[in-house]
Amino acid sequence: MKIATFNINGINRRLSNLLVWLEATRPDIVCLQELKAEHTAFPETQIAARGYDSVWLGQRSWNGVAILSRIGQPILTRRGLPDDPSDQQARYIEAAVAGVLVASIYAPNGNPQPGAKFDYKLAWMARLHRRATALRKTGAPIVLAGDFNVAPTDLDIYPTRSWDNDALVHPQSRAAFKRLIGRTWTDAVRQFHPRERIYTFWHYKRLRWQRDAGLRLDHLLVSPNLRERLAGAGVDREVRGFEGASDHAPAWLTLAD
């Protein structure tokens, strides 16, 4: 089973790129983020024509998450994180697919910091931690996949000081991600690339793609009962080089049967 995550940065604007990648790589399950489309504007028909069923949570202009599957209809289990009914941002969706519980996650960016957006990011990450713990305690096999908007260590960002004050690398953001993983979740890409500078995001500005000045913001975390099934993980880096590409590239893992 191949599970991928891709911050598409506008699903209708970049639909052709998404469909080309789906056709070329045929992941079984795909978590999408930053749809930037109203719920009714999700391109369900075009994606279904490529063999994928979908569940999604849209939001006009911003945010938005989805789960696609070509191995059975995703059974929706939750839209939105619990613990804050006032939070209307479309950042979390969860579904059961072929015996695995999958969450598509788009964590807040948190900039500028300090400030209200950074406070929201940290509070949201704490809510995600509580949800992840509750899911893990069910004993279900779980994959948490998405754009966590955290570069967890210095290895996850190109050598620079220009991002030092950014929420993506702030010590509190990194600490929140570390608490989430704890001693139980496995960072699939790091499991197979423990010392490699491997990135998933390259800003459009200052030729960062051309200079490979990237960050690893997109992660796939697996529950302890899936750790032994991990068979591979990586990043489809070349997708960032497509014409009109998202500023992210897909990350993926494979699970042995």
Buried (B, 14 or more C-beta within 10 A) or exposed (E): BBBBBBBBBBBBEBBEBBBEBBEEBEBBBBBBBBBBBBBEBBBBEBBEEEEBBBBBBBBEEEBBBBBBBBBEEBEBBBBBBEEEEEBEBBBBBBBBBBEBBBBBBBBBBBBEBEEEBBEBBBBBBBBBBEBBEEBBEEEBBBBBBBBBBBBBEEBBBBEEEEBEEBBBBBEBBBBBBEEBBEEBBBBBBBBBBEEEBBBBBBEEEEEBBEEEBBBBBBBBBBBBEBEEBBBBBBBBBEBBEBEEBBBBBBBBBBBEE
